[in-house]
Structures are given as structure tokens and as C-alpha cells.
Amino acid sequence: MMQRTIQGDSFLGMEHPLDLSEIFDYGKVMWLISKYFPIRNIFGEVVSFVTINEDITELKQYQQHLEEMVQERTNNRVRLKGMQRRSRGPRATSKSK
């Protein structure tokens, strides 16, 4: 991605984790959304680039929490459906005379 930015492409909104254990000792992982923009000289050549990073760790944690809640609710519905089937037992057949 950096290479393509150097070649002149812009990238907006790429989400990626940043493992801070490579930088700090406490091993926290942050989620960033990054935007890359090439800087051009008067001849249109890329001479540098700007990177803007936004910390979206809290948003990702909330998203994960919601996904876990959905999974838990789905599992509960499946369990409940199974319990309902078992509680009904075999269906009685009645013959009309």
C-alpha cells in the first residue's frame, strides 16, 4: 500500500490492527483507520506522502461485543427450539371412529 501511495495512489479508510507490543512492552493492540495521500511537486512527481491515522479501537471492541451478543442470542434460540421439540414428545395419532 505504501508503495502504491508513493506511485501516486490515495487510499482512504483502510482498517488494520496495530500491535503495540512491537513498540511498547505492554502488548496492547490498537485498531487504526488509515488514509494515505501522495504529495506532489510542481511537475506532478510524488515527493512525499501524508498518512492520517484514527484510533478506532473502541469502535472495534464495541463491534465485537455486538457480534458476541448476536451469537449468544442465536445459540439461545437454537437451544430453546430444541427444548420445545423435546417437550412436545412424539405426536399422538388419533383415529376417528
C-alpha positions in Angstrom: 0.0 0.0 0.0 2.8 2.4 0.9 4.4 1.6 -2.5 1.2 2.4 -4.3 0.9 5.7 -2.4 4.5 6.5 -3.4 3.4 5.8 -7.0 0.6 8.4 -6.6 -2.5 6.5 -5.5 -4.5 7.6 -2.5 -6.1 5.2 0.0 -9.0 6.2 2.2 -10.3 4.2 5.2 -8.2 1.1 5.4 -8.8 -0.6 8.8 -5.9 -2.5 10.2 -4.7 -3.6 13.7 -1.5 -2.2 15.1 0.2 -4.5 17.6 1.8 -2.1 20.1 3.9 -5.0 21.6 6.3 -4.3 18.8 6.7 -0.7 20.1 5.9 -0.9 23.8 6.2 -3.7 26.4 2.6 -3.8 27.5 1.3 -5.7 24.4 -1.8 -3.7 23.6 -3.4 -4.0 20.1 -4.9 -0.9 18.7 -7.2 -0.6 15.6 -6.5 2.2 13.2 -8.2 3.5 10.2 -5.6 5.0 7.9 -5.7 7.4 5.0 -2.7 7.9 2.7 -2.2 10.8 0.4 0.7 11.5 -2.0 2.4 14.9 -2.0 3.4 16.0 -5.5 5.9 18.6 -6.7 5.1 21.2 -9.4 6.0 18.5 -12.0 3.4 16.1 -10.7 6.0 13.7 -9.2 5.3 12.2 -5.9 7.9 13.5 -3.5 6.4 12.5 -0.2 3.1 11.4 1.4 0.9 12.1 4.3 -0.6 9.4 6.5 -3.6 10.2 8.8 -4.4 7.5 11.4 -7.5 7.5 13.6 -7.8 5.2 16.6 -10.9 3.1 16.2 -10.1 0.6 18.9 -13.2 1.4 21.0 -15.4 1.1 17.9 -13.9 -2.3 17.1 -14.3 -3.5 20.7 -18.0 -2.5 20.6 -18.5 -4.2 17.2 -17.0 -7.4 18.7 -19.3 -7.1 21.7 -22.4 -6.8 19.5 -21.3 -9.8 17.4 -20.9 -11.8 20.6 -24.3 -10.8 21.7 -25.8 -11.8 18.4 -24.0 -15.2 18.6 -25.2 -15.7 22.1 -28.8 -14.9 21.2 -28.6 -17.2 18.2 -27.3 -20.0 20.3 -30.1 -19.5 22.9 -32.8 -19.6 20.2 -31.4 -22.8 18.8 -31.3 -24.4 22.4 -34.8 -23.2 23.0 -36.1 -24.6 19.8 -34.5 -28.0 20.7 -36.1 -27.9 24.1 -39.5 -27.2 22.6 -39.2 -30.1 20.3 -38.2 -32.5 23.1 -41.0 -31.2 25.4 -43.7 -31.9 22.9 -42.7 -35.6 22.7 -43.9 -37.9 20.0 -47.1 -36.7 18.5 -50.1 -38.8 19.3 -52.1 -40.1 16.4 -55.8 -40.4 16.9 -58.1 -42.4 14.7 -61.6 -41.2 14.2 -64.2 -43.9 14.6 
